[in-house]
Amino acid sequence: MTDEDEIRLSYRDPLVERLRAEGSLASGDVEVLLPGSFGFCWGVDRALAMVDEARREYAGRPLWLISSIIHNPRVNADLRASGIRFLRGEGAEPDGWARLGPDDVVIVPAFSAPVEDLERLERLGVTVVDTTCPWVVKPHKRTVKYVREGFTSVIHGTLGHEETEATCSLIRHHGGHYVVVHTLEETEVLARFLEGVLDEAALRAGLPPSAFSPGFRPDEHLRRIGVINQTTMLARESRAVGDRLRRALERRDGGDGLDESFRDFDTICRATQDNQDAAEAVVAAAPDVYLVVGGFDSSNTKNLARVGDRAGIPSFHIEGPESLHADRVVHRERPGGAIVTTRDWLPAKRPLRVAFSAGASTPDTLLGAVVTRLFELAGAPAPASV
Ligand code: SF4
């Protein structure tokens, strides 16, 4: 990574640098708290540096992204504005795939891509720049190992999320099977089937049809299971998923049988874990409000917001400064996921303490703009950035 990394470096923000160094900043009787770890993770930083490098190395050649590089609308809009075209997702070129040829360069996003896409790119003879985060490769390797050893993967993840879709495609490619569970309620349905309490009809009624791999036969394919998780899930919940399924198989097979029928491998990434731990520490300081900044479709951001719910702090997942108004906030509600408006969100009390966190795909510049906006709305000038 060099100083020529224009896109990546353009996301630095001096106010956030100061907050990162000091942990909190006050102006008048308004104080802003930031956790010890938040925002851009190593994998995102690396992916953006690779995009910058590709722009230099392949200058003059058409540059494409399979889909969003990360789950942040602004970053993707910036990439589009810089001339990078998209094959899928918002702003995608309708005939993108048909236009690809040996002169084109295609970037694989940080959360990887389905095997079918990678094979198609190979057939087309394009140049591929693979920014897949090494933390995402970890569950990939583990599922392939499960397939080879005759285990069905139980994935704690989100259907439709690019990383989980890529993992599922890899399992299919290697001839294996999977079940995706998203919540503890779905895990309970699966566990009760394993324990013989529920039948196949009840199992299928309790999970979406696409949660099962094609041709899935529960009696046959759930004899031996290996658990993994999407890298950005709530770590505490992923552990609960693994523990519940272990108990179910213990009941079914007895403790001695577990070696033969159960595997569990923690694939939460370090950055996700660090951001969640730090968010827990910052909400433990009992702020009046907790704001989490990040794309509404960002899995790790959604989970950072849930940290505030568990602590009983009024918590709002917002996308940027435009979400905040003196009398209302536009945010993603939990667990439903609708984008809603809540009135009278900003307490009038003083002193006022507001804690923040930001997802792994949230640029510092965006967080800095939100912090500045908060000070403005609370009637206190934003502190100097240096
Ligand atoms: S959140 Fe984790 S897995 Fe995702 S890009 Fe960042 S480091 Fe990699």
Residues whose N, C-alpha, C, O or C-beta is under 5 A from the ligand:
A	BS01	SF4	C41 W42 G43 V44 A110 C133 W135 V136 T231 C269 A271 T272 A360
